[in-house]
């Protein structure tokens, strides 16, 4: 059963991250197309080295659990925690749980963020 769950997950996923507005920054909604193959999750928004770039990397375990590393460069300061300058490097972790047709997760660092994975 566990091997089957991971096999069902292995398709392209449309990922949507929602970060609530708070006193430190504006909220943001960012869709990202990700790929899942052989239990490895990968997705990228924008071009490496440019403002607003974001990359997700992780591995899905046989039970559907995952910890995904995110790293990128900030875009507009109004959407960045504490309104840091554009192109400031950042990273955070997302703890996620995948099922056959979807997954959900949450950011573990800095500020609340809900991440939804939808199978295409």
C-alpha positions as CSV (number, residue, x, y, z in Angstrom):
1,X,0.0,0.0,0.0
2,X,2.7,2.5,0.9
3,X,4.6,2.0,-2.4
4,X,1.2,2.5,-4.2
5,X,0.6,5.8,-2.6
6,X,3.9,7.3,-3.7
7,X,3.3,5.9,-7.2
8,X,-0.1,7.7,-7.4
9,X,1.5,10.9,-6.3
10,X,4.1,10.9,-9.1
11,X,2.6,13.3,-11.6
12,X,2.9,17.0,-12.3
13,X,1.4,19.1,-9.5
14,X,0.1,22.6,-9.5
15,X,1.3,24.1,-6.2
16,X,-0.4,27.1,-4.7
17,X,1.1,28.8,-1.7
18,X,-0.9,31.3,0.4
19,X,0.8,33.6,2.9
20,X,-1.4,35.7,5.1
21,X,-0.9,39.4,5.4
22,X,0.5,40.5,8.7
23,X,2.2,43.4,10.3
24,X,5.5,42.3,8.8
25,X,4.5,41.9,5.1
26,X,1.6,41.8,2.6
27,X,0.0,38.4,1.8
28,X,1.0,36.6,-1.4
29,X,-0.5,33.8,-3.6
30,X,2.0,32.1,-5.9
31,X,1.1,29.2,-8.2
32,X,4.1,27.0,-9.2
33,X,4.2,23.9,-11.5
34,X,6.1,21.1,-9.8
35,X,7.3,17.7,-10.9
36,X,7.3,14.6,-8.8
37,X,9.4,11.6,-10.0
38,X,10.8,8.7,-8.1
39,X,9.7,10.3,-4.9
40,X,11.6,13.6,-5.6
41,X,9.7,16.9,-5.6
42,X,11.0,19.8,-7.6
43,X,9.5,23.1,-8.7
44,X,10.7,26.5,-9.7
45,X,9.2,30.0,-10.1
46,X,11.1,32.6,-12.1
47,X,14.7,32.4,-13.1
48,X,17.6,31.6,-10.7
49,X,19.3,34.8,-9.7
50,X,16.5,37.2,-10.5
51,X,14.2,39.0,-7.9
52,X,11.2,36.9,-7.0
53,X,12.8,33.5,-7.8
54,X,11.8,30.5,-5.7
55,X,12.8,26.8,-5.9
56,X,11.3,23.8,-4.0
57,X,13.2,20.6,-3.5
58,X,12.2,17.6,-1.4
59,X,11.5,13.9,-1.2
60,X,8.2,12.1,-0.6
61,X,8.4,9.2,1.8
62,X,6.5,6.0,1.1
63,X,3.7,7.0,3.6
64,X,3.2,10.3,1.7
65,X,5.0,12.5,4.2
66,X,7.5,15.1,3.0
67,X,9.8,17.9,4.1
68,X,10.4,20.3,1.2
69,X,13.2,22.9,1.2
70,X,12.4,26.2,-0.4
71,X,15.0,28.9,-1.3
72,X,14.8,32.0,-3.3
73,X,15.4,35.7,-3.7
74,X,12.9,38.3,-2.5
75,X,10.9,40.3,-4.9
76,X,9.1,43.5,-4.0
77,X,9.9,44.5,-0.4
78,X,6.2,45.0,0.5
79,X,5.8,41.2,0.2
80,X,8.9,40.2,2.1
81,X,9.1,39.6,5.8
82,X,10.3,42.9,7.5
83,X,10.3,44.5,4.0
84,X,13.9,43.6,3.2
85,X,15.5,44.8,0.0
86,X,14.7,43.1,-3.4
87,X,17.0,40.1,-4.2
88,X,17.7,39.3,-0.6
89,X,18.3,35.5,-0.3
90,X,15.9,33.5,1.9
91,X,15.0,29.9,2.7
92,X,12.4,28.0,4.6
93,X,11.0,24.5,5.1
94,X,7.5,23.1,4.3
95,X,6.2,20.0,6.0
96,X,3.7,18.3,3.7
97,X,1.5,15.2,3.5
98,X,0.6,13.8,0.0
99,X,-2.4,11.6,-0.9
100,X,-3.2,10.1,-4.3
101,X,-4.7,13.3,-5.8
102,X,-3.5,16.1,-3.6
103,X,-1.3,17.2,-0.8
104,X,-1.2,19.9,1.9
105,X,1.5,21.4,3.9
106,X,2.6,24.4,6.0
107,X,5.7,26.5,6.2
108,X,7.7,25.7,9.3
109,X,9.8,28.9,9.5
110,X,9.4,32.7,9.8
111,X,5.7,33.2,9.0
112,X,2.5,31.1,8.4
113,X,2.0,29.8,4.9
114,X,-0.4,27.1,3.7
115,X,0.7,25.1,0.6
116,X,-1.7,23.1,-1.5
117,X,-0.6,20.5,-4.0
118,X,-3.1,19.6,-6.8
119,X,-2.5,16.7,-9.2
120,X,-3.0,17.7,-12.8
